[in-house]
Amino acid sequence: MKQPLESLNMTVVLGLVLTLIMTCVVASTGYSSAMDLYQSPVIIRWLHVVSGVMWVGLLWYFNFVQIPNMPNIPDDQKPAIGKIIAPAALFWFRWAAMGTIIFGLYLAQLNGYLAEALTLSGGPNTVAIGIGMWLGLIMWFNVWFVIWPNQKKALGIVETDADAKAAAARTAMLFSRTNTLLSFPMLLAMVSAQNI
């Protein structure tokens, strides 16, 4: 029998069970029930943060680990990255981006500051979160409409000639670097909005 941590699915399930236990402990200190906590914006914020951690984590993996080390990988081993690891990472990358945006916009709507944040009006915390939201939206757009279409060409998921493949790889890399650049002020805007 496998140990629970040898299975990703079991690890995730156990993480969710531990989260449920922690939620019940927190709920017992002030909420009338754990269900009150689940029905509050807290769970949406948690989903937003979990998605965002996966998104930015994978973004930084690509830019700090995979891209810089590709020239050091022997040519006969590169297909493992391009055919197996990169497509799987890009799947989680783009859907984590989608989750981050959906949960973030929903959270802003639930908390009543969506319009003020998107128009950069209101108080300093609303302007800060608005800047973070716009940077996140730009990053999301880049993922879905620039990086992913170009990565499909670069990885051979979509057939194209060698020159177009090289151009697509460069475009995907440059927009991924753009997202890395934007991730730093975006993260500061998001965390500062909670503390202004």
Contacts in CASP RR format, 6 or more apart in sequence:
PFRMAT RR
TARGET T0000
AUTHOR 0000-0000-0000
METHOD contacts of the structure
MODEL  1
MKQPLESLNMTVVLGLVLTLIMTCVVASTGYSSAMDLYQSPVIIRWLHVV
SGVMWVGLLWYFNFVQIPNMPNIPDDQKPAIGKIIAPAALFWFRWAAMGT
IIFGLYLAQLNGYLAEALTLSGGPNTVAIGIGMWLGLIMWFNVWFVIWPN
QKKALGIVETDADAKAAAARTAMLFSRTNTLLSFPMLLAMVSAQNI
2 10 0 8 1.000
4 10 0 8 1.000
4 11 0 8 1.000
4 14 0 8 1.000
5 11 0 8 1.000
20 34 0 8 1.000
23 34 0 8 1.000
23 37 0 8 1.000
23 38 0 8 1.000
24 34 0 8 1.000
26 37 0 8 1.000
27 33 0 8 1.000
27 34 0 8 1.000
27 36 0 8 1.000
27 37 0 8 1.000
31 37 0 8 1.000
37 43 0 8 1.000
41 107 0 8 1.000
41 110 0 8 1.000
41 111 0 8 1.000
44 103 0 8 1.000
44 104 0 8 1.000
44 106 0 8 1.000
44 107 0 8 1.000
44 110 0 8 1.000
45 103 0 8 1.000
45 107 0 8 1.000
47 99 0 8 1.000
47 103 0 8 1.000
48 99 0 8 1.000
48 100 0 8 1.000
48 103 0 8 1.000
48 104 0 8 1.000
48 107 0 8 1.000
51 96 0 8 1.000
51 97 0 8 1.000
51 98 0 8 1.000
51 99 0 8 1.000
51 100 0 8 1.000
51 103 0 8 1.000
52 96 0 8 1.000
52 99 0 8 1.000
52 100 0 8 1.000
54 92 0 8 1.000
54 93 0 8 1.000
54 96 0 8 1.000
55 93 0 8 1.000
55 96 0 8 1.000
55 97 0 8 1.000
55 99 0 8 1.000
55 100 0 8 1.000
56 183 0 8 1.000
56 187 0 8 1.000
58 89 0 8 1.000
58 92 0 8 1.000
58 93 0 8 1.000
58 96 0 8 1.000
59 93 0 8 1.000
59 176 0 8 1.000
59 179 0 8 1.000
59 180 0 8 1.000
59 183 0 8 1.000
60 180 0 8 1.000
60 183 0 8 1.000
61 89 0 8 1.000
62 89 0 8 1.000
62 93 0 8 1.000
62 176 0 8 1.000
63 176 0 8 1.000
63 177 0 8 1.000
63 180 0 8 1.000
66 81 0 8 1.000
66 85 0 8 1.000
66 86 0 8 1.000
66 89 0 8 1.000
67 173 0 8 1.000
67 176 0 8 1.000
70 78 0 8 1.000
70 81 0 8 1.000
73 81 0 8 1.000
82 155 0 8 1.000
83 155 0 8 1.000
86 151 0 8 1.000
86 155 0 8 1.000
87 155 0 8 1.000
87 157 0 8 1.000
90 148 0 8 1.000
90 151 0 8 1.000
90 155 0 8 1.000
93 143 0 8 1.000
94 143 0 8 1.000
94 144 0 8 1.000
94 147 0 8 1.000
94 148 0 8 1.000
97 139 0 8 1.000
97 140 0 8 1.000
97 143 0 8 1.000
97 144 0 8 1.000
98 140 0 8 1.000
98 144 0 8 1.000
100 136 0 8 1.000
100 140 0 8 1.000
101 136 0 8 1.000
101 137 0 8 1.000
101 140 0 8 1.000
104 133 0 8 1.000
105 114 0 8 1.000
105 133 0 8 1.000
108 114 0 8 1.000
108 117 0 8 1.000
108 129 0 8 1.000
108 133 0 8 1.000
113 126 0 8 1.000
113 129 0 8 1.000
116 122 0 8 1.000
116 123 0 8 1.000
116 126 0 8 1.000
117 126 0 8 1.000
117 127 0 8 1.000
117 129 0 8 1.000
117 130 0 8 1.000
117 133 0 8 1.000
118 130 0 8 1.000
118 133 0 8 1.000
118 134 0 8 1.000
120 126 0 8 1.000
120 127 0 8 1.000
120 130 0 8 1.000
120 131 0 8 1.000
120 134 0 8 1.000
121 127 0 8 1.000
124 196 0 8 1.000
125 192 0 8 1.000
125 193 0 8 1.000
125 194 0 8 1.000
125 196 0 8 1.000
126 193 0 8 1.000
128 189 0 8 1.000
128 190 0 8 1.000
128 192 0 8 1.000
128 193 0 8 1.000
128 196 0 8 1.000
129 189 0 8 1.000
129 190 0 8 1.000
129 193 0 8 1.000
130 189 0 8 1.000
130 193 0 8 1.000
131 185 0 8 1.000
131 186 0 8 1.000
131 189 0 8 1.000
132 185 0 8 1.000
132 186 0 8 1.000
132 189 0 8 1.000
132 190 0 8 1.000
132 193 0 8 1.000
135 182 0 8 1.000
135 185 0 8 1.000
135 186 0 8 1.000
135 189 0 8 1.000
136 182 0 8 1.000
136 186 0 8 1.000
138 182 0 8 1.000
139 179 0 8 1.000
139 182 0 8 1.000
139 183 0 8 1.000
139 186 0 8 1.000
142 175 0 8 1.000
142 176 0 8 1.000
142 178 0 8 1.000
142 179 0 8 1.000
143 179 0 8 1.000
146 171 0 8 1.000
146 172 0 8 1.000
146 175 0 8 1.000
147 172 0 8 1.000
147 175 0 8 1.000
147 176 0 8 1.000
147 179 0 8 1.000
149 168 0 8 1.000
150 168 0 8 1.000
150 169 0 8 1.000
150 171 0 8 1.000
150 172 0 8 1.000
150 175 0 8 1.000
151 157 0 8 1.000
151 168 0 8 1.000
151 169 0 8 1.000
151 172 0 8 1.000
152 158 0 8 1.000
152 168 0 8 1.000
153 160 0 8 1.000
153 164 0 8 1.000
153 165 0 8 1.000
153 168 0 8 1.000
153 169 0 8 1.000
154 165 0 8 1.000
154 168 0 8 1.000
154 169 0 8 1.000
154 172 0 8 1.000
156 165 0 8 1.000
160 168 0 8 1.000
END
